Amino acid sequence: MYNWNWQIQNEEFLNRSIERCRKQKIVLPTFKQLKQPETIPAEIQGKLENVDLNALDPLNLFRINWRNDIKTGRIGEINYLEIPQSITGVKARIIGLVGKHFPTGAHKVGATYGCLAPYLVTGRFNPEYHKAVWPSTGNYCRGGVFNSALLSVHAVAILPEEMSKERFDWLKNLGAEIYATYGCESNVKEIYDKCHELEAKSDEYFIFNQFDQFGNCAWHYEVTGYTIESLFNQIKKDGQRLSGYVSATGSAGTIGAGDYLRKKYPLVKVLASEALQCPTLYMNGFGAHRIEGIGDKHIPWIHNAKNTDAVVAIEDNDPMRILRLFNEPAGQDWMARQGISNEVIEKLPLMGISSISNMISAIKLAKYYEYNENDIIFTIFTDSVEMYRSRLQELNDSLGNYSNRQAEIDWRVAIENQKTDYIKELSYYEKKAIHNLKYFTWVEQQGKDVKELNAQWYDDDYWDERFSTVELWDKLIEEFNMAVSK
């Protein structure tokens, strides 16, 4: 349906990819192995002990999962962080999967693998000719450049010029071809325009657009969704239920895990989070904001709006306040004086700006639905403070040194006093209104088929078909690896 054909497309391209992987001794992990990393061959797990998490070693492809044990280097338990009630102020349990322990320090590397691998094993991408273009508002291009480097593929990163210095420095160190487009998080159209400019320049540029690549949301459906289900069964107490899943909209990849959770827990509330300064889903709004990593002003092609129960808009100053509280010595000291354990305080830097925004969104969800101690809300802590040290310095330069007094103010303003404002529970037609916004970006601007747009809403099999393609991709990956080993 709608060119959804994943058979071998170009035998020459495929053979070149096979030969490259053979020479460099590259084995591609299946989606199942990333979903259930205990199924990764013992030989490979053993070798991981001697490979640094961020080394440009193809073995790190097998670390694109939620269960990397940073102490041993092997596959371990699920990496997660539960934020205690002493911080959140709500009875519901709020738990986030931790992205810090992926290669590159962010979970987006999973989405890029979900996009790249199917193209390699079907001969759609020629590593001897094509340049892999990763349009992004931050971490997606990091993951794409990293995976490209593992395969010795020329990588191109496109991201807004106002993204953090750490992101640009990292991309330069890996030798990426970099294009800094106008604006900040919410200037996504400028990223698309640069993609079109490169495509017009040469057919060497192969665009892996996270906003329309179903490998992005399929990876999260299969891997992140399953991981949350496993973690819930691991940590739940008698009578507790999986009540909520919170994800920033961004490219709509991560929120795809909500489709998986809906299959398992039909009553789960899937909450889409965005910045109040750019409330596209909340009220068709626009603007600029500081919650890095959640590009907006449009609805991604791969966002299943019909599966979104509610939308919340977060004041972008609140995550910045909590970034300081969680990371400045005075903020950590204040939290310790409130009786928060050192064990918890030491782990809070695992949360970057968008992670903190997800936490705040979960707090608002808990208050809106009046959740209690029997409710568990899952979210994603996409990356850590390591991506934002320069932002902390900028805040100190502009606001002055941090103090215990400011820590208390920030906690009361940004956490304790969160209300149920700027949260909207979506009716059928409000969901459809969000879906319809895709027309203006994807049909008018990007040339998508309006029939497929309608199928996304009316065809009950549309989304299941795309997520179930992972089984075919895994079969093709296995055949690819067999050819490489000959």
C-alpha positions in Angstrom: 0.0 0.0 0.0 1.3 3.4 -1.0 4.7 2.1 -2.2 5.2 0.3 1.1 7.4 -2.3 -0.6 10.5 -3.5 1.2 11.8 -6.1 -1.2 15.3 -5.9 -2.6 15.4 -2.8 -4.8 19.0 -2.6 -6.2 21.2 -5.7 -6.2 24.3 -3.6 -7.1 23.9 -1.3 -4.1 23.1 -4.3 -1.9 26.3 -6.1 -2.9 28.4 -3.0 -2.3 27.0 -2.7 1.2 27.6 -6.4 1.8 31.2 -6.1 0.6 31.8 -3.1 2.8 30.5 -4.8 5.9 32.6 -7.9 5.0 35.8 -5.9 4.8 35.1 -4.1 8.0 33.7 -7.1 9.8 30.4 -5.4 10.5 27.4 -7.4 11.7 24.0 -5.7 11.8 21.8 -6.3 14.8 18.2 -7.2 14.3 15.4 -5.2 15.8 14.6 -8.2 18.0 18.2 -8.2 19.4 17.9 -4.6 20.3 14.4 -5.2 21.8 15.7 -8.3 23.7 19.4 -7.7 24.0 19.8 -11.0 26.0 19.4 -12.7 22.6 22.6 -11.0 21.2 25.2 -13.8 20.7 27.3 -14.5 23.7 30.5 -14.0 21.6 29.4 -10.4 20.8 28.3 -9.7 24.4 31.7 -10.8 25.6 33.6 -8.5 23.1 31.6 -5.5 24.3 33.4 -5.6 27.6 36.5 -4.2 25.9 34.8 -1.6 23.7 34.1 1.9 25.0 30.4 2.9 24.8 31.2 5.8 22.4 34.0 4.2 20.4 33.7 4.1 16.6 33.5 0.4 16.7 30.8 -1.5 14.8 30.2 -3.6 17.8 28.5 -0.6 19.3 25.6 -1.2 17.0 24.6 -3.8 19.4 24.5 -1.2 22.2 21.6 0.6 20.6 19.3 -0.6 23.3 18.0 0.4 26.8 20.1 -2.2 28.7 23.7 -1.2 28.6 25.6 -1.9 31.8 28.2 0.9 31.9 30.1 -0.7 34.7 30.7 -4.1 33.0 30.2 -3.1 29.3 27.9 -6.0 28.9 24.1 -6.2 28.6 22.5 -5.5 32.0 19.2 -4.4 33.5 17.0 -1.7 32.0 18.4 1.8 32.5 15.7 3.8 34.2 15.2 6.5 36.8 12.2 6.9 39.1 11.6 10.5 40.4 10.5 10.2 44.0 7.4 11.9 45.4 9.6 14.2 47.5 10.6 15.9 44.2 7.4 15.5 42.1 4.9 16.2 44.8 2.4 13.7 43.3 1.5 10.3 44.5 1.7 8.6 41.1 5.0 7.0 40.3 6.9 8.8 37.5 9.6 6.7 35.8 11.8 7.5 32.8 13.9 5.3 30.6 17.5 6.7 30.6 19.0 7.6 27.2 22.4 8.7 28.6 23.7 5.1 28.3 23.2 4.7 24.5 26.2 5.3 22.2 26.4 9.1 21.7 24.7 9.7 25.1 21.2 10.0 23.6 18.4 7.5 22.6 18.1 9.1 19.1 20.8 6.8 17.8 18.1 4.1 17.9 15.8 6.0 15.6 18.7 6.5 13.1 19.5 2.8 13.1 15.8 2.1 12.5 15.9 4.3 9.4 19.3 3.3 8.0 19.3 -0.5 8.4 16.2 -1.2 6.2 17.8 0.9 3.4 21.1 -0.9 3.6 19.6 -4.4 3.5 17.2 -3.7 0.6 19.8 -2.0 -1.6 18.2 1.4 -1.5 21.3 3.1 -0.1 24.7 2.9 -1.8 27.5 3.5 0.8 30.0 3.9 -2.0 28.1 6.8 -3.5 25.5 8.3 -1.3 26.0 10.8 1.4 23.7 10.1 4.4 21.8 13.3 5.3 20.4 13.6 8.8 18.1 16.6 9.2 17.5 17.2 12.9 16.9 19.6 15.8 19.8 18.0 17.7 20.3 14.4 18.8 19.0 12.6 15.7 21.8 14.0 13.5 24.3 12.9 16.3 23.0 9.4 16.1 23.0 9.4 12.3 26.5 10.7 12.1 27.6 8.1 14.6 26.0 5.2 12.7 27.4 6.6 9.4 30.9 6.7 10.9 30.6 3.0 11.9 30.0 2.2 8.3 32.5 4.7 6.9 29.6 6.5 5.2 29.9 10.2 4.5 27.5 11.9 6.9 25.7 15.2 6.6 24.2 16.9 9.6 21.5 19.6 9.3 20.4 21.4 12.5 19.4 24.9 13.7 22.1 27.3 14.4 20.9 28.0 17.9 21.4 24.5 19.1 23.9 23.9 22.0 27.6 24.3 21.4 28.2 20.7 22.6 26.2 19.3 19.7 28.2 21.2 17.0 31.5 20.4 18.6 30.7 16.7 18.7 29.6 16.6 15.0 32.8 18.4 14.0 34.9 15.9 15.8 33.4 13.1 13.9 34.1 14.8 10.6 30.5 15.4 9.6 29.5 17.8 6.8 27.5 20.4 8.8 24.8 22.8 7.8 23.5 25.2 10.5 20.1 26.5 9.4 18.3 29.6 10.6 16.6 29.7 14.0 16.0 27.3 16.9 14.0 24.2 17.8 10.8 25.4 16.1 12.4 26.3 12.7 11.9 22.9 11.1 10.8 24.2 7.6 14.2 25.7 7.2 15.7 22.2 7.7 13.5 20.8 5.0 14.5 23.7 2.7 18.1 22.8 3.1 17.4 19.2 2.3 15.7 20.2 -0.9 18.6 22.5 -1.8 21.1 19.6 -1.3 18.9 17.2 -3.3 18.8 19.7 -6.2 22.5 20.1 -6.0 23.3 16.4 -6.4 21.7 13.0 -6.2 24.5 11.9 -3.9 22.6 13.4 -1.0 20.3 10.8 0.5 17.8 12.2 3.0 16.9 10.2 6.1 14.1 12.6 7.2 13.2 11.5 10.8 9.9 13.3 10.4 8.6 11.0 7.7 10.7 7.8 8.1 8.6 5.0 9.6 11.8 3.3 10.7 12.0 6.0 13.4 8.6 5.3 15.1 8.9 1.5 14.3 12.1 1.3 16.3 10.4 2.9 19.3 7.3 0.8 18.8 9.3 -2.4 18.9 12.1 -1.6 21.2 11.0 1.3 23.5 7.4 0.1 23.8 8.5 -3.5 24.7 11.1 -2.2 27.2 8.5 -0.1 29.0 6.2 -3.2 29.2 9.1 -5.3 30.6 10.0 -2.6 33.1 6.4 -2.2 34.3 6.1 -5.9 34.9 9.4 -5.8 36.8 8.7 -2.9 39.1 4.9 -2.8 39.6 3.4 -3.5 43.0 0.1 -5.3 43.7 -2.8 -3.2 42.3 -0.6 -0.8 40.3 -1.4 0.0 36.7 0.3 1.4 33.7 -1.7 4.6 33.5 0.3 7.1 31.4 2.9 7.5 28.7 4.5 10.9 28.2 6.6 11.9 25.2 7.6 15.1 23.6 6.3 15.2 20.0 9.6 16.1 18.2 9.8 13.9 15.2 7.0 11.6 16.6 9.4 8.7 16.8 9.4 8.2 20.5 5.7 8.7 20.9 5.3 5.7 18.6 6.0 3.6 21.7 2.5 4.7 22.8 1.0 2.7 19.9 2.6 -0.5 21.3 1.5 0.3 24.9 -2.1 0.9 23.7 -2.1 -2.7 22.4 -1.0 -4.0 25.8 -2.8 -1.6 28.0 -5.9 -0.2 26.2 -6.7 2.3 29.0 -3.2 4.0 29.0 -3.3 7.8 28.4 -0.7 8.9 25.8 0.3 12.5 26.4 2.1 14.6 23.7 4.3 17.3 25.2 5.5 20.5 23.5 6.6 24.0 24.5 4.1 26.6 25.5 6.1 29.1 23.4 5.3 27.0 20.3 2.0 25.3 21.0 1.4 23.7 17.6 -0.7 20.7 18.8 -2.3 22.6 21.7 -3.7 25.5 19.7 -2.1 25.5 16.2 0.4 28.0 17.6 4.0 28.9 16.5 7.0 30.6 18.0 10.5 30.0 19.4 11.5 28.1 22.5 14.4 26.7 24.5 13.4 23.0 25.1 16.1 21.6 22.8 15.3 18.4 20.9 11.5 18.8 20.2 11.2 20.5 16.8 7.7 21.7 16.0 5.5 24.2 14.0 4.3 21.1 12.1 2.9 17.6 12.6 5.3 14.9 11.6 4.1 12.5 8.9 4.7 9.5 11.2 2.7 10.9 14.1 -0.4 8.7 14.7 -2.6 11.5 16.0 -5.5 9.2 16.5 -3.5 7.5 19.3 -2.8 10.7 21.2 -5.2 11.2 24.2 -4.0 14.6 25.4 -1.6 17.5 24.7 0.3 19.5 27.2 2.3 22.8 26.6 5.2 23.4 29.0 6.5 26.9 29.8 10.1 26.7 28.5 11.5 28.6 31.5 10.5 25.8 33.9 12.9 23.1 32.5 15.7 25.7 32.6 15.0 26.4 36.3 15.1 22.7 37.1 18.2 22.2 35.0 20.0 24.5 37.5 18.3 23.0 40.5 19.4 19.4 39.5 23.0 20.3 38.6 24.3 23.3 40.5 25.9 22.5 43.8 23.7 24.9 45.7 20.6 23.2 44.2 21.8 19.7 45.1 22.6 21.0 48.6 19.1 22.4 49.0 17.6 19.1 47.9 19.7 17.2 50.4 18.4 19.5 53.2 14.9 18.5 52.1 15.6 14.9 52.9 16.1 13.8 49.3 18.7 11.0 49.3 22.2 11.4 47.8 21.5 8.3 45.7 18.7 10.2 43.9 20.5 13.5 43.7 23.5 11.9 42.1 21.3 10.5 39.3 19.4 13.7 38.5 22.1 14.9 36.0 21.0 12.0 33.8 18.2 14.3 32.7 18.7 17.0 30.1 16.4 19.9 29.2 13.8 17.9 27.2 14.0 15.1 29.8 13.1 17.6 32.5 10.2 18.9 30.4 8.9 15.3 30.1 9.1 15.0 33.9 7.1 18.2 34.3 4.6 16.9 31.7 4.1 13.7 33.7 3.5 15.7 36.9 0.8 17.7 35.1 -0.7 14.5 33.7 -0.8 13.0 37.2 -2.6 16.1 38.6 -5.0 16.4 35.7 -6.3 12.8 36.0 -5.9 12.8 39.8 -3.7 9.8 39.7 -2.7 8.1 43.0 -0.1 5.6 44.3 -1.6 2.9 42.1 -0.8 4.7 38.9 2.5 4.5 37.1 3.5 7.1 34.4 6.4 6.3 32.0 8.3 8.8 30.1 11.7 9.1 28.3 14.8 10.9 29.7 16.3 11.3 26.2 19.7 12.7 27.1 21.7 14.1 30.0 23.1 17.4 31.2 26.3 16.6 29.3 24.6 18.1 26.3 23.9 21.3 28.1 26.9 22.4 30.2 27.2 25.5 28.1 23.5 26.3 28.8 24.2 26.2 32.5 27.1 28.6 32.1 24.9 30.9 30.0 22.3 30.9 32.8 24.9 31.7 35.4 26.3 34.5 33.3 22.9 36.1 32.8 21.3 35.4 36.2 24.2 35.2 38.6 25.5 32.4 40.7 23.0 29.8 42.0 21.9 29.8 45.7 19.9 27.7 48.1 17.3 30.4 48.1 17.0 30.3 44.3 16.8 26.5 44.5 13.8 26.7 46.7 12.1 29.3 44.4 12.8 27.2 41.3 11.3 24.0 42.9 8.2 25.8 44.1 7.6 27.6 40.8 8.5 24.9 38.3 7.5 21.7 40.2 5.4 22.2 43.3 3.1 24.8 41.8 2.5 23.1 38.5 -1.2 23.2 37.7 -3.5 21.5 35.2 -3.4 24.5 32.9 -2.2 24.2 29.3 -3.3 20.5 29.2 -6.0 19.5 26.7 -7.8 16.2 26.6 -8.5 15.5 23.0 -11.9 14.6 21.5 -12.2 12.6 18.3 -12.4 15.8 16.2 -9.6 17.6 18.1 -7.4 14.6 17.2 -8.5 14.8 13.6 -7.7 18.5 13.6 -4.2 17.8 14.6 -4.0 15.1 11.9 -5.3 17.5 9.3 -2.5 19.9 9.9 -0.2 17.4 8.2 -1.8 18.4 4.9 -0.1 21.8 4.8 3.4 20.5 5.4 3.4 17.2 3.7 0.9 17.4 0.8 1.3 21.0 -0.2 5.0 21.5 0.7 6.6 18.0 0.6 4.6 16.3 -2.2 3.0 13.5 -0.2 -0.2 11.8 -1.5 -3.4 13.1 0.0 -4.9 9.6 -0.4 -2.2 8.2 2.0 -2.9 11.1 4.4 -6.5 10.0 4.5 -5.5 6.3 4.9 -3.5 7.3 8.0 -6.8 8.4 9.6 -9.4 6.0 8.1 -7.6 2.8 7.4 -7.4 0.7 10.5 -4.6 -1.4 9.1 -2.3 1.5 8.0 -0.3 1.8 11.2 -0.2 -1.9 12.1 1.2 -2.6 8.6 4.0 -0.2 9.1 4.9 -1.4 12.6 4.7 -5.1 11.6 7.2 -4.5 8.8 9.9 -4.9 11.4 9.5 -8.7 11.1 10.4 -8.5 7.4 13.3 -6.1 8.1 14.7 -8.6 10.6 14.5 -11.4 8.1 16.4 -9.2 5.5 19.0 -8.3 8.1 19.6 -11.9 8.9 20.0 -12.7 5.2 22.4 -9.7 4.8 24.6 -10.9 7.7 24.7 -14.4 6.2 25.9 -13.0 2.9 28.5 -10.9 4.8 29.9 -13.9 6.6 30.5 -15.9 3.4 
